[in-house]
Each structure stands twice: as structure tokens, then as C-alpha cells.
Amino acid sequence: MTARRVAITGLSLIDPQGDSTEAYFARLLDGQSVIRLHVTDDPPQGLSVPAVRCTGFDAAARIGKAHLATMDRYTQLGVAAALEAWDQSGLPREPGQDLPQAGVAWGSALGGTLAYEQGYRALWFGGQNRLSPLSVVQGMNNAASAQIGIQLGLGNASLTYTVACASAATAIGEAFERIRHGQADIMVAGGSDAPLAFAVIRAWEAMRVLAPGNADTAPQACRPFHPQRRGLVLAEAAAALVLEDWAHAQARGAPILAELVGYGVSTDHTHLVRPDATGQVRALHAALAQGGLDPADIGYVNAHGTATREGDPTEIEALRRVFGSHAEHLPVSATKSMHGHGMGATGAVEAVITVLALQHDALPPTAQLTEIDPACTGVRHLRTALRGSGVRAALSNAFAFGGSNAVLAFKAAHPV
């Protein structure tokens, strides 16, 4: 069977401020950070760290109150993103529908961490000896994919990927493969995570990879590729794409926003937390090869760019090795500088941003990049938005602890 083309017919990105995906993208082009100081006084002790919380997200308005009791916050964010992307695609959403050729592939690094932590708090600090019977269905890692399938009547595969920070990119890539090989006509793919649980934040602090900051400096806390970068910023996040067989989308007159043409996946197999350029190179080469792309075809890379000491230069080294002489002309930006690190959701967030960049022929910058670390030179770092460059193809990188790498290659639906 000839591999089928895969269209993107819907997308959504949960804006922490509660605005539309397009408004969020416009702010990213302007270099506006949504990182703020996250302060709590919960027992056993308070927290004060730069983070991104979706304070403008109204779960009841987006999903309906009747469904919220069975959902952890990561599921609420994910379902809202999936529903919005589905509606944008123009596909039907009717009570009781059954769509056997449509499925879901979702990524989450943490699952329902907040639900579990609330249960532990109730047991250890609240004096309770029983938990809610909904605790398991709220906390399970496949809760988001299951709820998305229920909401939309998706009768094809319901898949969940937990591959640390490459979870959502892997979910999108595997959904792409199902459509390419005729196993589904439509797949909702993306990811969500809500990592601002007390224990999660403390665990990342213990690794000494969280960026510090106070109320004044928090928006600038995440500084990828900067010589004074101090670490990553945790973020609540969710994003979704509707992937569809190209012929199926054309037959129903669907808007085609972009084309997903390549998916590269690899494992470093060298260290649990230290990235390795060789493994990243393999994933980059695989995505280009599957997409039928030469390095010179790529007009933008949305870098994984976490602002960690080892991660940033390793990724730039991989790009230099893959793109050779083209690397110094290759526009690269790390949008985590503005939206933080959504853990398992981050690959979907950045995939959506990459598609929007192709749609609008406008590339977002790396914010706060006033100076470039000598170890991160060799590519064209975008310090301000680049508009009207005629970008026709782009990559989105997701490189995770455990050595898991996933790269997605996109083409503009209507090249400029």
C-alpha cells in the first residue's frame, strides 16, 4: 500500500491567559512571556518558583460542569484542547456518534499527578482514611485519551504515550503513522500535563534544573542559549492537532492548515538524563528522510531549548551536524523562553506553534536572548520575530530524559 499523505485540519493551544490560540501566537511573535511567580502556602511548606499556570482556563465553560468531577486538571486541559481542534477541523460532534476510523493518540509525562497528590494530602494531613472512588480514573495516565475518545465518539485506537518530555511529539508521530498506513482516517493527537503539584516541583528543584526568580524577574527566568541560563520553568500546558488522510480531508472540503510529512524517533542509550547529540542526529535525519526533505529545505526549527546547561549546546551541536553549511543560515528559536516547559505536553505545544509559523509565514523568537553562549553558536538564533521569509518546511524537536528523541517535520499547505 502506498503511504498516504497526512493533512492537519485542526489545531488548538490552551492559552494560559484564556485567549484564543491565534492571540497566544501573536503574543509569542511579540516576545511576550507568560511566565509568572507561582506562590503557594500549602502544607507542609510553601512554594515560590517561576512557572506557568493556566489562570485564564475555565474548565466548566470549555467542557461543561457535568464532566469535571471525573477529570484531573491535566485531563481537563487536554479535553478542552482536543475539542477546540476538532471543532476547527469541521468534523461532526454529535451525541452518541461512533467514528470507527477516527482515534486519539495522547502524550503525558505525569498523568493525573494532582489527583494523586490531593489524595495523599487527605490521608497524611487531613486525617482521612478513605479516598474518593474517582481517584483512580482521575489519576490514570490514559485518562485524557479515554475522555477525549468518549467526548468525540472515537472508535479507532485510543493510545497514550509516556516518554517524558517527548510524550506528545511521539503521540503525534505515531498517530501520523497510523494514518499513513491506512489504519485510521482521522487521529486527534497532542498532549497535556499539569505539573504544578508540590512534590513534582520539589523533585525538579532537587535536580537543580529549575530556573530561580522573584515576582519581578520571573517572566525572564527561562533563557535558552544564553550564557547565564539557569534552568527550565515548569508549565501547565495542552495542545492538540487533528491529523487526517489528505484525500479524506479534501473530499469533505476541510481546511488544510499544513502537512505533516516526517517523524523521526531515536534513543540515545547513553545516559538517563544527559542528552547525546548522536541520538538527536538520528531522529533529525529520520524526520528529514521520511519527509523527502533536504536540510536546505528547512526554513525554521522550533528547538527543544529548555535553558539547561547541557541540553542547549547538545541540541545546537546536533543541528550543526545535520545541517552542515546550511546551519548558520537556519532560523532557530526556543519558545519555552515565553511559555515554559509543559513536560509531556511540550511537543504538542511546539508542534502547534510550528504549524502556525508556517501558516502565517512568521517565526517566533527566543525571548531574553540578549547574548548567545559560545557553546550554542553556529545557527541563526531568532532574537525577534522573522516575518515574510517564505518558509515552506519546518521541524519541531522534542528531546527527553531517558534519551528519547522525537522530531516532527511539517510543510506549508500552500507554500509562499
N, C-alpha and C positions, 0 to 999 in steps of 0.2 A: 504494500500500500504506500502510495506517495504521501510524504508528510504534508499535513495541512498547514496553511498559514493561520496565524493567531492574531486576531484583532482585539484591541482594547476598546470597549464600548461604554464603559462607565468607570468612574473613579470618585474617591472621597477621602478626605483627610480631616480628622477631627481637629478643629482649631481650638487651642486652649482658651481663647478669649470668647468662643461661642459664635464666631462669624463664619462665613462661607469658606469653602476650600479656595475659591478664587481670591477672596480678600486676604486670606492667610498667605497665599503665594505672592500677592502684591507686596505684602509687608516683608517677606523674605527677600524679594528683589531690592527693597529699600534698606536691607541690612538690619531690620528691627528684631531684637531678641525678645523672646517671651519667657526667658529665664528670670525667676524671682527668688527671693529668700523664702524658704519653706520652714516655718516655725511651728512646733507643737509643744504642748506641755503634758503629753500623755505619760502615764506611768510606764516603766519605772523611772524614767527621766526624760526630759525634753530633748528636742532636736532643733538645730538651726543650720540648714545647709542650702546652697543654691539648688534649685530644682525647677521642674515644670509640672504644674498641676493644672488640669483642665477645669479651671474655676468657672468658665462660661458654659460648661457642658450641662445641659438639662436633660437628664436621662428620661424623666417622665414624658417630657414633650417629644423626645425623639423616638421613644419606643412604646410608651404607654404604661401607665401605672400598674396595670394588671400583671405585667410580666416581670417587674423589677425584683420581686421577692425571691425569685429563683436564680438571680444573677449576681455574681460578684461584679465589682466595678470594671474589671478587665473585660468581662463579657458584655456589660452594658456599652462600653466604648466600642467594642468590636461589632456588636449587632447594629449599633447606630451607623457606623461607617459602612457596613455591608448594605444596609437598607438604602442609604443615600446613593451609593454607587449603582445599585440595582435599579433604582428609580431613574437615575440619569440615563441608563442604558435603554430605557423604554421597554424593558421586559415586563410581562404581566405580574401583578401582585394581587392575587385574589384569595379569599378564604378557602381553605381546603384544596388548593391546587396541588397537583402532583406532576413534577417535571423530571421524568426518569433520565433525561440526557443532560441534566444540569446538576452540578455538585459544588462542594466547598472544600477548599484547602486553606488551613489557617495556621499561623505561627504564633507561639507564645513561649517565652523563656520561663515564665514563672507560674502561669495558670492563676488560679484563684487564691493567691497568697494572702490578700486582705481578709478573705473569708476565714481562712485557717487561723490567721493571727487573732482575729476577733474572738474565735473560739478558744484559743489558748489563753487570751486575756481573761475571758469569762471564767475559765477554770482556775487559773492561777491567782488572779487578782479580784475577781468578782464573787468568789465563794460559791459558784455554781457547780453542780455535779452532773448536769445534763446539758447537751448542746442542741441546737436546732436540728431537726431532721433534714433540713435543706443544706446543711453544711457540706456534705459530700458533693452534691450536684452543683453547688456554687463553686467549690474549690477544684474540681477535677480539671485536668489540663485540656480535655476536649470539650469543655462546657461551651466555649464560644462557637466552635464549629457546629456542635449539636444544635445550639439555639438558632444560629443562622439558618441551618437546614430546616428547622421547624418553622421559623418565621416565613420562609420563602417557598416551602414545599419542594426542596431539592432532593430528588430521589436517587441521584448518582452517588459517587463516593463522598464520604464525609471524613476528611483527613486532617490530622493535627501533627504539626512538626515542632519539636522542641530541640533546637540546635543552637542554644544560647542566642547570641546577637545576630546569627544568620537565619533564625527561625522563619521570619516572614518572607525573606528573599527565597529561601528554599521552598516554602509553600507555593509561592508564585511560580517558581521554576518547575516544580512537579505538576502543578495544575496545567501549565503550558504544555508539558509533555503529554498529559492525558488527552488534550485536545489535538495536538499534532498527530497522535497515533490513533485517533478515532474512537477513543474510549469515552469521550464526552463531547458535547457540542458547546457547553457553557460551563464555566467554573468561576465562582466567586473566590478570590484569593487575596490574602492580606495577613494582617496580624494585629494584635493588641496586647498591651501589658499595662499594669498599674503597680509600679514597683515602689511606691512611697510608703511601704509598711516599715514600722520601726526596725524590725530585725533585718530586713533587706538593706536598709540604709546603713545600719551599724556594720553589717557584713562587708559592704563595699568600702566603708570607712577603714575597716581593719586591713584591707588590702592596700591602703594608701593610694588609691587611684581616683578619689573624689576631689573635684576642684573646690577649694575654700572660697569664702566670700561673705560679705555682710550685705545689709539692705542696699547700700549704695553701689557695691561692686558686683553683686550677683548677676546682673544682666550681661556682664562682660567676663564671667567666670570661665566659660569654655572657650579656649583659644587654640584651635588646631593649627599645627605647623608653626606656631610662634615659639621663639626660643625660651620664653617664660611660661609656657603652658604648664598647668598644674594638675590636669586630670579631667575626667568626664563629669557630666551633670546628668543625674537621673531624671527621667521624664515619663509622665503618663502619656500614652500615645495609642492611636489606632488609625489604620488606613486600609483601604480596600480597592481592588481593581476587579472589573468584570471582564474576563477573558472569553473570547467567543471564536468559534470557527469562522474564518473570514467569509466564506461563501454563505454561511448561515446568517451572519450579520448583514451582508449585502442583500440577501433575499428578503429580509424584513425591513429594509431601509433604515437600518440603525446608523447612528453617527459613529464613525470610526475615528477615535481620538489619536491613536498611534498603533504601531505594530510591534509586538514582542517577537524578536527573531532569534535570540540566542540565550542560552542558560549554561553557565559553566560552574561546576561544583568540584571541589577537591578537599583533601585533608592534608594538613601539614605533617602530621605524625612525628613531630619533633619535641614538643613541649606542651604542657597543659594550658599555660597562659601566655607564653612568649610567642609572638607571631613569627612566621617564617616566610620570607619573600618568595622562595621557590614554590611553595604550595599556592600562594596567591597568583603567581605567574601561570601556573597550570590552569586555574579557574578562569583567568583573563583570556588566555589563549583558547580555551574551550568555548567560551561565550562568543568570541570573535569568529571562530571557525564554524560553529553551528549557524551563526547569522550570516555567513558568507561575507564577512567584513574584513577589510584590511585595516591595520592601525591608522592609516591616513584618513579613513572614512569617518573616524570618531571625532566629533566636534565638541564633546563635553564628557567629563567624568564626574559623577557625584561620588566623592570619596567617602569611605567609611569614617575616616578622620575623627577619632574620639578625643583627641588632645591628650593622649597618654605619651609618656616619654619614649617608649619603644614602638608603639603601634604606628605613629605617624611616619617616622622615617622608613619603617619597613614597607609600608604601603607605597610611598613615593619611590623607593628602590624597585619595587615590583613594576610600577608603571614605567619607570625608565628602562627596565629590561625588556618589557613587552613592546614599547612604542619607539625605542631607539631614537633616531634623529628627529622623529616627529614629536617626541616628548616635550621638548622645550616650547613647542607651539600649542601644546594640548591644554585647553582650558579645564581647570580642576577647581572644585570648591568643596568644602565640608560644611554642609548646612546645619550640622549639630551645633555649630557655634551659636545658632539662634534658637533651635528647637530642642536642644538637649538630646540625650540618648534614651530612646524608647525601648531599650532592651530587645526582646523578641519582636517587637513591632517595627523596629527602626528600618529594616529592609523594605517594608511596605511604604512607610512614610517617605523614604528617599526614592523609591520607585515612582511613587505618585509625583513627587517634585520633579523628577527627571522627565516624566511624560509631559507635565505642564511646561517645562522648559522647552521641549520640542514643539509643543502646540503654539506657544507664544513667541518662539524664537528669542527667548530671553533667559539668560543663565544667571542664577543667584550667586552671590559672593560668599566667601568665608568672612564672616564678621570679625572685627577685632584683630585683623591680621596687619598690624602696623609694622611688623618686622618678621622676616622669614628665617627660621632656623637653617643654618648652612647645611644641616643634615637632610633638610626637606626641599632643597632646591632641585632644579632640573625639569620642572614643569611650569606651565603658565598659571600661577595661582591668581584666582579672581578676587581682588580686594573690593571691587564694586561690580554691580551687575553689568553683564555684557549683553547688549541688545542688538538684534539685526545682524548676527554673524552668519546666518544661513545654515545653522546646524541641522544636519539631516539624520545623524545617528549618535547615540549616547550610551554610556554604560553607568550602571549603579552597582557599587561594591558593598558587600557585607562580609566582614571577616570576624570570626568569633573565637572566644575561649574554647579550648578543646581542639583548636586547629581547623575548625570547619569554615570553609570559604564558599561563597555563592556570589556569582556575578550575573547580572541581567543586562541584555543588550536590546535596545529599542531603536526603531526607525520612525521618523515622522510619517504620519499617514499621508500628508500632502507636502512633500519636500519643497522648501522655498528655493 
